[in-house]
Amino acid sequence: MVTPEHVTEMHMLIQNSRLAILAGGHGDYIGEITTPQNPAQIATTVEMINEFLK
């Protein structure tokens, strides 16, 4: 499992990278956003993914 500290370190090593750490627990995955819990958080996550894919 990758920790927030590890991804932060990787982010610092990759020039022009952007980092987003999304709330979740061990075993959570992006597919679970299809089960709405917090509509604002879901909308923000989808917007970030769409922007990345552009």
mmCIF file of the N, C-alpha and C atoms, coordinates in Angstrom:
data_MODEL
# 
_entry.id   MODEL 
# 
loop_
_atom_site.group_PDB 
_atom_site.id 
_atom_site.type_symbol 
_atom_site.label_atom_id 
_atom_site.label_alt_id 
_atom_site.label_comp_id 
_atom_site.label_asym_id 
_atom_site.label_entity_id 
_atom_site.label_seq_id 
_atom_site.pdbx_PDB_ins_code 
_atom_site.Cartn_x 
_atom_site.Cartn_y 
_atom_site.Cartn_z 
_atom_site.occupancy 
_atom_site.B_iso_or_equiv 
_atom_site.pdbx_formal_charge 
_atom_site.auth_seq_id 
_atom_site.auth_comp_id 
_atom_site.auth_asym_id 
_atom_site.auth_atom_id 
_atom_site.pdbx_PDB_model_num 
ATOM 1   N N  . MET A 1 1  ? 0.846   -1.177 0.000   1.00 0.00 ? 1  MET A N  1 
ATOM 2   C CA . MET A 1 1  ? 0.000   0.000  0.000   1.00 0.00 ? 1  MET A CA 1 
ATOM 3   C C  . MET A 1 1  ? 0.891   1.241  0.000   1.00 0.00 ? 1  MET A C  1 
ATOM 4   N N  . VAL A 1 2  ? 0.522   2.197  -0.810  1.00 0.00 ? 2  VAL A N  1 
ATOM 5   C CA . VAL A 1 2  ? 1.280   3.446  -0.897  1.00 0.00 ? 2  VAL A CA 1 
ATOM 6   C C  . VAL A 1 2  ? 0.733   4.420  0.136   1.00 0.00 ? 2  VAL A C  1 
ATOM 7   N N  . THR A 1 3  ? 1.623   5.019  0.896   1.00 0.00 ? 3  THR A N  1 
ATOM 8   C CA . THR A 1 3  ? 1.203   5.973  1.929   1.00 0.00 ? 3  THR A CA 1 
ATOM 9   C C  . THR A 1 3  ? 1.180   7.391  1.351   1.00 0.00 ? 3  THR A C  1 
ATOM 10  N N  . PRO A 1 4  ? 0.457   8.311  1.994   1.00 0.00 ? 4  PRO A N  1 
ATOM 11  C CA . PRO A 1 4  ? 0.485   9.709  1.543   1.00 0.00 ? 4  PRO A CA 1 
ATOM 12  C C  . PRO A 1 4  ? 1.908   10.275 1.522   1.00 0.00 ? 4  PRO A C  1 
ATOM 13  N N  . GLU A 1 5  ? 2.727   9.850  2.461   1.00 0.00 ? 5  GLU A N  1 
ATOM 14  C CA . GLU A 1 5  ? 4.117   10.320 2.496   1.00 0.00 ? 5  GLU A CA 1 
ATOM 15  C C  . GLU A 1 5  ? 4.882   9.859  1.252   1.00 0.00 ? 5  GLU A C  1 
ATOM 16  N N  . HIS A 1 6  ? 4.639   8.606  0.828   1.00 0.00 ? 6  HIS A N  1 
ATOM 17  C CA . HIS A 1 6  ? 5.314   8.083  -0.363  1.00 0.00 ? 6  HIS A CA 1 
ATOM 18  C C  . HIS A 1 6  ? 4.892   8.850  -1.618  1.00 0.00 ? 6  HIS A C  1 
ATOM 19  N N  . VAL A 1 7  ? 3.590   9.060  -1.780  1.00 0.00 ? 7  VAL A N  1 
ATOM 20  C CA . VAL A 1 7  ? 3.158   9.757  -3.000  1.00 0.00 ? 7  VAL A CA 1 
ATOM 21  C C  . VAL A 1 7  ? 3.591   11.212 -2.990  1.00 0.00 ? 7  VAL A C  1 
ATOM 22  N N  . THR A 1 8  ? 3.669   11.810 -1.818  1.00 0.00 ? 8  THR A N  1 
ATOM 23  C CA . THR A 1 8  ? 4.156   13.187 -1.733  1.00 0.00 ? 8  THR A CA 1 
ATOM 24  C C  . THR A 1 8  ? 5.618   13.246 -2.162  1.00 0.00 ? 8  THR A C  1 
ATOM 25  N N  . GLU A 1 9  ? 6.402   12.274 -1.720  1.00 0.00 ? 9  GLU A N  1 
ATOM 26  C CA . GLU A 1 9  ? 7.806   12.226 -2.116  1.00 0.00 ? 9  GLU A CA 1 
ATOM 27  C C  . GLU A 1 9  ? 7.942   12.007 -3.629  1.00 0.00 ? 9  GLU A C  1 
ATOM 28  N N  . MET A 1 10 ? 7.141   11.101 -4.186  1.00 0.00 ? 10 MET A N  1 
ATOM 29  C CA . MET A 1 10 ? 7.175   10.877 -5.630  1.00 0.00 ? 10 MET A CA 1 
ATOM 30  C C  . MET A 1 10 ? 6.784   12.138 -6.391  1.00 0.00 ? 10 MET A C  1 
ATOM 31  N N  . HIS A 1 11 ? 5.750   12.802 -5.902  1.00 0.00 ? 11 HIS A N  1 
ATOM 32  C CA . HIS A 1 11 ? 5.277   14.045 -6.520  1.00 0.00 ? 11 HIS A CA 1 
ATOM 33  C C  . HIS A 1 11 ? 6.397   15.076 -6.581  1.00 0.00 ? 11 HIS A C  1 
ATOM 34  N N  . MET A 1 12 ? 7.159   15.180 -5.507  1.00 0.00 ? 12 MET A N  1 
ATOM 35  C CA . MET A 1 12 ? 8.253   16.153 -5.461  1.00 0.00 ? 12 MET A CA 1 
ATOM 36  C C  . MET A 1 12 ? 9.361   15.807 -6.456  1.00 0.00 ? 12 MET A C  1 
ATOM 37  N N  . LEU A 1 13 ? 9.481   14.538 -6.821  1.00 0.00 ? 13 LEU A N  1 
ATOM 38  C CA . LEU A 1 13 ? 10.526  14.095 -7.745  1.00 0.00 ? 13 LEU A CA 1 
ATOM 39  C C  . LEU A 1 13 ? 10.135  14.212 -9.214  1.00 0.00 ? 13 LEU A C  1 
ATOM 40  N N  . ILE A 1 14 ? 8.831   14.351 -9.492  1.00 0.00 ? 14 ILE A N  1 
ATOM 41  C CA . ILE A 1 14 ? 8.348   14.397 -10.872 1.00 0.00 ? 14 ILE A CA 1 
ATOM 42  C C  . ILE A 1 14 ? 8.036   15.850 -11.229 1.00 0.00 ? 14 ILE A C  1 
ATOM 43  N N  . GLN A 1 15 ? 8.860   16.387 -12.115 1.00 0.00 ? 15 GLN A N  1 
ATOM 44  C CA . GLN A 1 15 ? 8.715   17.786 -12.502 1.00 0.00 ? 15 GLN A CA 1 
ATOM 45  C C  . GLN A 1 15 ? 7.348   18.047 -13.143 1.00 0.00 ? 15 GLN A C  1 
ATOM 46  N N  . ASN A 1 16 ? 6.739   19.152 -12.784 1.00 0.00 ? 16 ASN A N  1 
ATOM 47  C CA . ASN A 1 16 ? 5.444   19.586 -13.309 1.00 0.00 ? 16 ASN A CA 1 
ATOM 48  C C  . ASN A 1 16 ? 4.291   18.657 -12.951 1.00 0.00 ? 16 ASN A C  1 
ATOM 49  N N  . SER A 1 17 ? 4.474   17.819 -11.939 1.00 0.00 ? 17 SER A N  1 
ATOM 50  C CA . SER A 1 17 ? 3.379   16.932 -11.539 1.00 0.00 ? 17 SER A CA 1 
ATOM 51  C C  . SER A 1 17 ? 2.401   17.670 -10.636 1.00 0.00 ? 17 SER A C  1 
ATOM 52  N N  . ARG A 1 18 ? 1.208   17.118 -10.563 1.00 0.00 ? 18 ARG A N  1 
ATOM 53  C CA . ARG A 1 18 ? 0.191   17.644 -9.647  1.00 0.00 ? 18 ARG A CA 1 
ATOM 54  C C  . ARG A 1 18 ? -0.261  16.479 -8.786  1.00 0.00 ? 18 ARG A C  1 
ATOM 55  N N  . LEU A 1 19 ? -0.533  16.745 -7.536  1.00 0.00 ? 19 LEU A N  1 
ATOM 56  C CA . LEU A 1 19 ? -0.891  15.694 -6.588  1.00 0.00 ? 19 LEU A CA 1 
ATOM 57  C C  . LEU A 1 19 ? -2.273  15.955 -6.015  1.00 0.00 ? 19 LEU A C  1 
ATOM 58  N N  . ALA A 1 20 ? -3.095  14.916 -6.003  1.00 0.00 ? 20 ALA A N  1 
ATOM 59  C CA . ALA A 1 20 ? -4.398  14.979 -5.343  1.00 0.00 ? 20 ALA A CA 1 
ATOM 60  C C  . ALA A 1 20 ? -4.518  13.732 -4.489  1.00 0.00 ? 20 ALA A C  1 
ATOM 61  N N  . ILE A 1 21 ? -4.747  13.907 -3.215  1.00 0.00 ? 21 ILE A N  1 
ATOM 62  C CA . ILE A 1 21 ? -4.958  12.783 -2.307  1.00 0.00 ? 21 ILE A CA 1 
ATOM 63  C C  . ILE A 1 21 ? -6.435  12.782 -1.943  1.00 0.00 ? 21 ILE A C  1 
ATOM 64  N N  . LEU A 1 22 ? -7.118  11.727 -2.356  1.00 0.00 ? 22 LEU A N  1 
ATOM 65  C CA . LEU A 1 22 ? -8.560  11.633 -2.140  1.00 0.00 ? 22 LEU A CA 1 
ATOM 66  C C  . LEU A 1 22 ? -8.842  10.827 -0.895  1.00 0.00 ? 22 LEU A C  1 
ATOM 67  N N  . ALA A 1 23 ? -9.861  11.232 -0.164  1.00 0.00 ? 23 ALA A N  1 
ATOM 68  C CA . ALA A 1 23 ? -10.219 10.532 1.060   1.00 0.00 ? 23 ALA A CA 1 
ATOM 69  C C  . ALA A 1 23 ? -10.647 9.105  0.766   1.00 0.00 ? 23 ALA A C  1 
ATOM 70  N N  . GLY A 1 24 ? -10.246 8.213  1.616   1.00 0.00 ? 24 GLY A N  1 
ATOM 71  C CA . GLY A 1 24 ? -10.615 6.807  1.466   1.00 0.00 ? 24 GLY A CA 1 
ATOM 72  C C  . GLY A 1 24 ? -9.850  5.988  2.484   1.00 0.00 ? 24 GLY A C  1 
ATOM 73  N N  . GLY A 1 25 ? -10.159 4.734  2.544   1.00 0.00 ? 25 GLY A N  1 
ATOM 74  C CA . GLY A 1 25 ? -9.475  3.852  3.466   1.00 0.00 ? 25 GLY A CA 1 
ATOM 75  C C  . GLY A 1 25 ? -8.820  2.711  2.731   1.00 0.00 ? 25 GLY A C  1 
ATOM 76  N N  . HIS A 1 26 ? -8.153  1.851  3.444   1.00 0.00 ? 26 HIS A N  1 
ATOM 77  C CA . HIS A 1 26 ? -7.491  0.702  2.833   1.00 0.00 ? 26 HIS A CA 1 
ATOM 78  C C  . HIS A 1 26 ? -8.528  -0.141 2.100   1.00 0.00 ? 26 HIS A C  1 
ATOM 79  N N  . GLY A 1 27 ? -8.269  -0.416 0.843   1.00 0.00 ? 27 GLY A N  1 
ATOM 80  C CA . GLY A 1 27 ? -9.200  -1.224 0.052   1.00 0.00 ? 27 GLY A CA 1 
ATOM 81  C C  . GLY A 1 27 ? -10.206 -0.405 -0.729  1.00 0.00 ? 27 GLY A C  1 
ATOM 82  N N  . ASP A 1 28 ? -10.283 0.910  -0.458  1.00 0.00 ? 28 ASP A N  1 
ATOM 83  C CA . ASP A 1 28 ? -11.178 1.756  -1.244  1.00 0.00 ? 28 ASP A CA 1 
ATOM 84  C C  . ASP A 1 28 ? -10.592 1.926  -2.635  1.00 0.00 ? 28 ASP A C  1 
ATOM 85  N N  . TYR A 1 29 ? -11.427 2.123  -3.591  1.00 0.00 ? 29 TYR A N  1 
ATOM 86  C CA . TYR A 1 29 ? -10.957 2.351  -4.950  1.00 0.00 ? 29 TYR A CA 1 
ATOM 87  C C  . TYR A 1 29 ? -11.901 3.309  -5.645  1.00 0.00 ? 29 TYR A C  1 
ATOM 88  N N  . ILE A 1 30 ? -11.427 3.886  -6.735  1.00 0.00 ? 30 ILE A N  1 
ATOM 89  C CA . ILE A 1 30 ? -12.162 4.958  -7.407  1.00 0.00 ? 30 ILE A CA 1 
ATOM 90  C C  . ILE A 1 30 ? -13.555 4.510  -7.857  1.00 0.00 ? 30 ILE A C  1 
ATOM 91  N N  . GLY A 1 31 ? -13.746 3.218  -8.141  1.00 0.00 ? 31 GLY A N  1 
ATOM 92  C CA . GLY A 1 31 ? -15.051 2.718  -8.552  1.00 0.00 ? 31 GLY A CA 1 
ATOM 93  C C  . GLY A 1 31 ? -16.115 2.897  -7.494  1.00 0.00 ? 31 GLY A C  1 
ATOM 94  N N  . GLU A 1 32 ? -15.698 3.019  -6.258  1.00 0.00 ? 32 GLU A N  1 
ATOM 95  C CA . GLU A 1 32 ? -16.668 3.186  -5.175  1.00 0.00 ? 32 GLU A CA 1 
ATOM 96  C C  . GLU A 1 32 ? -17.345 4.546  -5.194  1.00 0.00 ? 32 GLU A C  1 
ATOM 97  N N  . ILE A 1 33 ? -16.838 5.486  -5.999  1.00 0.00 ? 33 ILE A N  1 
ATOM 98  C CA . ILE A 1 33 ? -17.508 6.792  -6.056  1.00 0.00 ? 33 ILE A CA 1 
ATOM 99  C C  . ILE A 1 33 ? -18.869 6.676  -6.720  1.00 0.00 ? 33 ILE A C  1 
ATOM 100 N N  . THR A 1 34 ? -19.162 5.506  -7.311  1.00 0.00 ? 34 THR A N  1 
ATOM 101 C CA . THR A 1 34 ? -20.477 5.324  -7.906  1.00 0.00 ? 34 THR A CA 1 
ATOM 102 C C  . THR A 1 34 ? -21.542 5.041  -6.850  1.00 0.00 ? 34 THR A C  1 
ATOM 103 N N  . THR A 1 35 ? -21.114 4.856  -5.609  1.00 0.00 ? 35 THR A N  1 
ATOM 104 C CA . THR A 1 35 ? -22.040 4.701  -4.493  1.00 0.00 ? 35 THR A CA 1 
ATOM 105 C C  . THR A 1 35 ? -22.026 6.013  -3.714  1.00 0.00 ? 35 THR A C  1 
ATOM 106 N N  . PRO A 1 36 ? -22.917 6.944  -4.070  1.00 0.00 ? 36 PRO A N  1 
ATOM 107 C CA . PRO A 1 36 ? -22.853 8.294  -3.495  1.00 0.00 ? 36 PRO A CA 1 
ATOM 108 C C  . PRO A 1 36 ? -22.932 8.317  -1.975  1.00 0.00 ? 36 PRO A C  1 
ATOM 109 N N  . GLN A 1 37 ? -21.989 9.035  -1.386  1.00 0.00 ? 37 GLN A N  1 
ATOM 110 C CA . GLN A 1 37 ? -21.972 9.276  0.050   1.00 0.00 ? 37 GLN A CA 1 
ATOM 111 C C  . GLN A 1 37 ? -21.916 10.784 0.295   1.00 0.00 ? 37 GLN A C  1 
ATOM 112 N N  . ASN A 1 38 ? -21.079 11.447 -0.471  1.00 0.00 ? 38 ASN A N  1 
ATOM 113 C CA . ASN A 1 38 ? -20.920 12.888 -0.357  1.00 0.00 ? 38 ASN A CA 1 
ATOM 114 C C  . ASN A 1 38 ? -20.948 13.462 -1.772  1.00 0.00 ? 38 ASN A C  1 
ATOM 115 N N  . PRO A 1 39 ? -22.093 13.954 -2.218  1.00 0.00 ? 39 PRO A N  1 
ATOM 116 C CA . PRO A 1 39 ? -22.222 14.429 -3.604  1.00 0.00 ? 39 PRO A CA 1 
ATOM 117 C C  . PRO A 1 39 ? -21.183 15.476 -4.006  1.00 0.00 ? 39 PRO A C  1 
ATOM 118 N N  . ALA A 1 40 ? -20.822 16.383 -3.112  1.00 0.00 ? 40 ALA A N  1 
ATOM 119 C CA . ALA A 1 40 ? -19.833 17.418 -3.445  1.00 0.00 ? 40 ALA A CA 1 
ATOM 120 C C  . ALA A 1 40 ? -18.467 16.787 -3.686  1.00 0.00 ? 40 ALA A C  1 
ATOM 121 N N  . GLN A 1 41 ? -18.093 15.823 -2.858  1.00 0.00 ? 41 GLN A N  1 
ATOM 122 C CA . GLN A 1 41 ? -16.804 15.155 -3.022  1.00 0.00 ? 41 GLN A CA 1 
ATOM 123 C C  . GLN A 1 41 ? -16.782 14.344 -4.320  1.00 0.00 ? 41 GLN A C  1 
ATOM 124 N N  . ILE A 1 42 ? -17.881 13.700 -4.634  1.00 0.00 ? 42 ILE A N  1 
ATOM 125 C CA . ILE A 1 42 ? -17.973 12.929 -5.875  1.00 0.00 ? 42 ILE A CA 1 
ATOM 126 C C  . ILE A 1 42 ? -17.833 13.844 -7.076  1.00 0.00 ? 42 ILE A C  1 
ATOM 127 N N  . ALA A 1 43 ? -18.525 14.960 -7.071  1.00 0.00 ? 43 ALA A N  1 
ATOM 128 C CA . ALA A 1 43 ? -18.465 15.903 -8.185  1.00 0.00 ? 43 ALA A CA 1 
ATOM 129 C C  . ALA A 1 43 ? -17.046 16.437 -8.369  1.00 0.00 ? 43 ALA A C  1 
ATOM 130 N N  . THR A 1 44 ? -16.370 16.753 -7.279  1.00 0.00 ? 44 THR A N  1 
ATOM 131 C CA . THR A 1 44 ? -14.999 17.245 -7.349  1.00 0.00 ? 44 THR A CA 1 
ATOM 132 C C  . THR A 1 44 ? -14.067 16.183 -7.917  1.00 0.00 ? 44 THR A C  1 
ATOM 133 N N  . THR A 1 45 ? -14.233 14.947 -7.473  1.00 0.00 ? 45 THR A N  1 
ATOM 134 C CA . THR A 1 45 ? -13.396 13.850 -7.960  1.00 0.00 ? 45 THR A CA 1 
ATOM 135 C C  . THR A 1 45 ? -13.602 13.622 -9.450  1.00 0.00 ? 45 THR A C  1 
ATOM 136 N N  . VAL A 1 46 ? -14.847 13.602 -9.890  1.00 0.00 ? 46 VAL A N  1 
ATOM 137 C CA . VAL A 1 46 ? -15.145 13.403 -11.312 1.00 0.00 ? 46 VAL A CA 1 
ATOM 138 C C  . VAL A 1 46 ? -14.576 14.558 -12.137 1.00 0.00 ? 46 VAL A C  1 
ATOM 139 N N  . GLU A 1 47 ? -14.695 15.767 -11.647 1.00 0.00 ? 47 GLU A N  1 
ATOM 140 C CA . GLU A 1 47 ? -14.151 16.928 -12.346 1.00 0.00 ? 47 GLU A CA 1 
ATOM 141 C C  . GLU A 1 47 ? -12.633 16.825 -12.488 1.00 0.00 ? 47 GLU A C  1 
ATOM 142 N N  . MET A 1 48 ? -11.951 16.394 -11.422 1.00 0.00 ? 48 MET A N  1 
ATOM 143 C CA . MET A 1 48 ? -10.502 16.227 -11.481 1.00 0.00 ? 48 MET A CA 1 
ATOM 144 C C  . MET A 1 48 ? -10.104 15.168 -12.484 1.00 0.00 ? 48 MET A C  1 
ATOM 145 N N  . ILE A 1 49 ? -10.821 14.054 -12.519 1.00 0.00 ? 49 ILE A N  1 
ATOM 146 C CA . ILE A 1 49 ? -10.521 12.985 -13.460 1.00 0.00 ? 49 ILE A CA 1 
ATOM 147 C C  . ILE A 1 49 ? -10.742 13.453 -14.902 1.00 0.00 ? 49 ILE A C  1 
ATOM 148 N N  . ASN A 1 50 ? -11.855 14.127 -15.139 1.00 0.00 ? 50 ASN A N  1 
ATOM 149 C CA . ASN A 1 50 ? -12.128 14.649 -16.482 1.00 0.00 ? 50 ASN A CA 1 
ATOM 150 C C  . ASN A 1 50 ? -11.068 15.632 -16.943 1.00 0.00 ? 50 ASN A C  1 
ATOM 151 N N  . GLU A 1 51 ? -10.630 16.506 -16.042 1.00 0.00 ? 51 GLU A N  1 
ATOM 152 C CA . GLU A 1 51 ? -9.579  17.468 -16.380 1.00 0.00 ? 51 GLU A CA 1 
ATOM 153 C C  . GLU A 1 51 ? -8.279  16.751 -16.705 1.00 0.00 ? 51 GLU A C  1 
ATOM 154 N N  . PHE A 1 52 ? -7.954  15.717 -15.955 1.00 0.00 ? 52 PHE A N  1 
ATOM 155 C CA . PHE A 1 52 ? -6.744  14.937 -16.208 1.00 0.00 ? 52 PHE A CA 1 
ATOM 156 C C  . PHE A 1 52 ? -6.813  14.266 -17.586 1.00 0.00 ? 52 PHE A C  1 
ATOM 157 N N  . LEU A 1 53 ? -7.972  13.748 -17.931 1.00 0.00 ? 53 LEU A N  1 
ATOM 158 C CA . LEU A 1 53 ? -8.114  13.026 -19.198 1.00 0.00 ? 53 LEU A CA 1 
ATOM 159 C C  . LEU A 1 53 ? -8.092  13.943 -20.417 1.00 0.00 ? 53 LEU A C  1 
ATOM 160 N N  . LYS A 1 54 ? -8.365  15.224 -20.211 1.00 0.00 ? 54 LYS A N  1 
ATOM 161 C CA . LYS A 1 54 ? -8.315  16.172 -21.332 1.00 0.00 ? 54 LYS A CA 1 
ATOM 162 C C  . LYS A 1 54 ? -6.877  16.295 -21.763 1.00 0.00 ? 54 LYS A C  1 
# 
